[in-house]
Amino acid sequence: MSQKTILRALAGERLPVPPVWMMRQAGRYLPEYRATRAQAGDFLSLCYTPDLAAEVTLQPIRRYGFDAAILFADILLLPQALGLDLWFVTGEGPRLSTVTSAAQVAALKPTDAIHDTLAPVYETVRILARALPAETTLIGFAGAPWTVATYMIAGRGTPDQAPAHAFKAEDRAAFSALIDRITEATIDYLSAQIEAGAEVVKLFDSWAGSLKGADFDDFALAPTRRIIAALKARHPGIPVIAFPREAGPRYAGFARATGADCVALDNSVSADWAAAEVQKDGCVQGNLDPRLMVTGGDALVAETRRIVAAFSGGPHIFNLGHGITPEADPENVARMLEAIRG
């Protein structure tokens, strides 16, 4: 039996104090992150320089003693490893060369070629596995296939994922082939992270909420199920957290349908509803509104305690409903932790 609280919660144990970490806990709200990011020169150099990527991963652990560290990387490193061009525009975010035809899907690099590009990520994981405190769980991650596909098709983030929905409507076979290619690569990518020392992996499906009906089943649920089954076949006992963001009512039953050990929740669903409908199937993670990390005050403390209480009947990992934002106050993180840990 692991003594690590995150692993205990993921195994279904109800703990008197929920373990806690934050999405984007290594990020621009921390002055030490900004300093290391400046040293790296640009975002992608930070992702691909193992010593610096490990350093920013460790910074929030040193400052706050979170129960987990999440590998510092980006979900778009995988499309780059599959052969797309990737660059970041200051103040605007990522840009990629696009995949919008069956021929372009077929021209992607084979799955076994991704490790050439991603080797530095695995080295970061190895450094962290040695450097983290004994009680801290190391989480690896990847983007889920639908979300990664939306960026590969549009070449950037979009408010409504319209280019991906259009490609899906115009050529469902080619779109499905793209999802399959990403799924296969994601299995190998996460498997390599686990071999390097990741103790848990998380799938971020940031745009799952824009898939409705059968599309949700085919392109959010099914690829997640396939990835989890493959990882558990290769690495028996590896826990997987799934985050189908803004899935709404589809959060219910998602763990059962996919084999996920934990479902991460965004803050658009109420903790009381999720405790009744999602937590009955196992561990849940979430779901504090990240805006409270900016505004703070009594509302932050009250809402943190309310979420802890709502999920106190079963296994729960405390987190935000989305990533902490650059304008968040580091003091508010300490306030949240005090409200959780007392």
N, C-alpha and C positions, 0 to 999 in steps of 0.2 A: 504493500500500500504506500503510495507516494505521500510524503509530508507536504508537498507543494499544494497550496490551497486551490490554485486554479485547476490543477489536475484532479483534485478531490471533487470540486464542483462539477467538472466535466464528466466525472464518473457517476454523478447523480447524488452526491452527498449534499445534504442541507447543512450549511455552516452557520454558526452563531453570528459571525461578521462576514459579509460577502467579500471575496477577493475583488480587487479593483485594478483596472488599467484604463487608458484612454486611447481612442483612435487619434492618430496624429500627435501622440504625446511627445514625440521628437519633432518639434516644429517651430515655426517662426515666432510664436509667443514667448519663447525662451531666448534670453540674450546670448547664452552659451551656444545655442544652435546657430544663431545668426553669425556668431564669430567663426564657427567651424565652416559654415556654408560659404562665408567670404574667403576663408583660407582655401577651400576647394576650388573656387573660381566660378563654378556654375553648378546648377542642380544635377545634371547628369554625371559630372565629374565626382560629385559627392556620392552619388549612388554607386559608382564604379570604382571608388577608391576604398578598399576594405577597411583600412585603419580609420579613415574619417567617418565612413558609414557606421562602423562599430562605435566610434566615439559618440556620435549624435544619438545612437540607440541607447547608450549607457547614461547619457546626461540626465534624462528624467528619472532614471532609477536612482542615481546618486541624490538628486534633489528631493524626490518624493517617496522613494521606497515602494513604488508600484509592485504589485504581485506578479506582473508579467512585463517582459520587454518584447516589443514587436520589431522584427527586422526592419531596418530603414532601407527602402527600395521604392519602386513605383510600378504600378500595374502595367505601364506601357513599355517596360523593358522587354516583356515577352514578344510583343509585335516587332520590336526592333530585332530581337533574336531570330524571328521568322523572316527577316529580310527587309522590313520596312525602314524608311528613313525616319528618325525621330529627333526633334529639336524643341527647345522651349523658347517662347517669345516672352521677354520680360513684361510683366504686368498683364499678360494675356493667357499664359499657360501653354500646354503642349500642342505641337503640330506633328502630323505624320503624313507620309505619302499614303495614298489611298488604295483600297481593294474594292472594286465595284463591278467585277465581272468574273465569270467562271474561269477565264484564262488567268486572271490575276490570282485567284485562289490557288489554282494549280501551280502557279509559279512561286508560291511561298516555299521557303527552305523546308527540308524534311525535319521532322521532330528531333531526330538524333543530332542535328546540327546546332540546336539552340545553345548547347552547353559551352560552345566556343565564346559566345557573347556573354553568357550568364555566369561563367566561372568566378568572376570577382564577387558576385552575390553569395555564392557558396562559401567563399573564403571569409566573407563578413560573418556568416553564420558560424563558421568554425571558431573565429576569434571570440564571438559572443558566448559560445558554449563554454569556452575556457574562462572568460572574464566575468560572467554574471555571478552575483551572489548565489549561494546554494539554494536559497528559498525562492528564487525568481525563475518563473517559467519562460522559456524562449518560444515565441510564436513566429512561425513563418507565414507567408501569405502569397496569394495571387489574385488577380481579377477573375471573376467568373466569365465564362465564354461570351454570354450576351453583352455584358458591359464592355469587354475588350473589343468585341466585334463592332460596337457602336463607334468607337474611336477609330478603328481601322477603316471603316467604311466612310465616315465623315471627314477623317483627317484632323479632328479636333473634338472638344466637348461641345455638345449641342443641348439646348434647353429641352427639346422634346424627342430627341433621337430620330428625327424625321428621315434622315438619309438611310439609316439602318432599316427602319420600317418600310421605306420605299423599295430597297433592294430585296427585302423579304417578300414583298408583294409581287415584285416584277419577276424574280427568278428564285423561287423557294428552294430549288435543288442546289443552286450555287450557294445560296445563303446557308443552307443546311451543311453543305460541304465545308464552308468556312467555320461554322460552329464546331464541326467535327475536328477540323485541324487544330483549332484553339484548344479544344477539350483534350486531345491527345498530347499536345505540347504542355498543357497545364499539369497533366498527370506526371509527366517526366520532370517538369520544373519543381513541383512540390515534393516529389519523391527525392530529388537531389538535395533539396533543403533539409528534408528529414534525415537523409544519410549524413549530412554535414552537422546535424545536431539540433534541428528544430524539434520541439517536444509536442507541439500543437500546430496545426495549420488552419488558416482562415481563408474563406472564399468571399471576396467582396463583389457583390452584384449590385453596384450603386444605382443602376438604372432598371432593376427588375420591375419596379412599379409601373413602367410604361408598357409592359407586356400584359395582355389581357386574355382571359379564357384559355383556349387551346394553345395559343402562343406562349403563355406562361408555362404550361405543362411541357411543351416541346423544347423551349429555349431557355427557361430558367431552371425548372425543376429537373428535367431529364439529364442535362449535362452535369448538374450538381450531383445527382445520384450516381452517374457514371464515374465521375472523378472520385467520389468518396469510396465507392466499391473497389475501384482499382487501387487506391492508396491503402485501404484496409487489407486488401489481398497481399500487397507487397510489404506492408508494415503493420502487422496485426497489433491492435490496441491503440493505434495512433488516433488521438481525438481530433475531430474536425468541427470548426465553427462555421456555420453558413450565415451570410448576411444578405438576404434578398430585400434590399432597402425599399421601403414604401410598398411592400407587398400587401399591406392592409389585411383584409380577411384571409388572404392566402398564407399568412404566417401560420395560421392554425393548420396543423397536420403536416407542415413542411418537414419537420424533423423525421416523422414517421415515413414520409414518402421518399426522403433522400438518404436516410441513414446518418444524418448529421447528429453529433453528440450535443450540440448546442445551437440555438437559433439566436442570432443577434437582432435586436429590435431597434428601429428608429423611433424618434420621439413623436411621430404622428399617431401612434397607437397608445392607448392608455395602459398603464402598468396593471391596473385592476383587471381589464379585459385580458391582457396577455397572461396574467397569473392564472386565470381561469381556463383560457383556451389554448395557450401555447406551452406553459410550464408543466401542464399535466403530462406532457410527453418527454420531459427531461429538462436539462439546464437551459436557462435563458440568460442573455446578456443585454444590459442596457439600463435605462434608456433616457438619461437626463438630457434635456434640451441644451445644446452647446451654447446657446445665446446667454444662458445663465452664467457661463464662465466669463462673459464680458460684463454683465450687469451686477453680478454678485449679490451681496446684501442678504437680508433675512430670507428673501424668496429662494435663494440658492440653497440655504441650509434646510428650509422647510421642504422644498421639493426633493432634495437628496434623501431626507429622512422618510418622506412619503413613499418614494420608490423602494427603498430598502424594506420598509414595512410591507408594502404590497407583495413583494416577492419572497418574504421571509418564510413562507410555508414550504419552499422547495429549493432546489439548487439554483443559484443565481451568481453571476459575475457582474459586478457593477461597472458600467461604462457610460459613455455618452450615446446619444442617438445618431450622431454623425461626428466627424472629426472636430477637434478643438480648432478654433480659428485664430489667425495671426493676431487679432486685436484683443484676445483674451488676456486677463490679468493673472500672472503666475500666482498671486496671493489667493485668488479665488479657487485655484486647484487645491492649495493647502487647506482652505476652508471646507471644500467638499470632502477631502480626506478626513478631516477632523469630525465632520458630521457622520461619516460612515463608521470610522474606527473608534470615535469617542476619546 
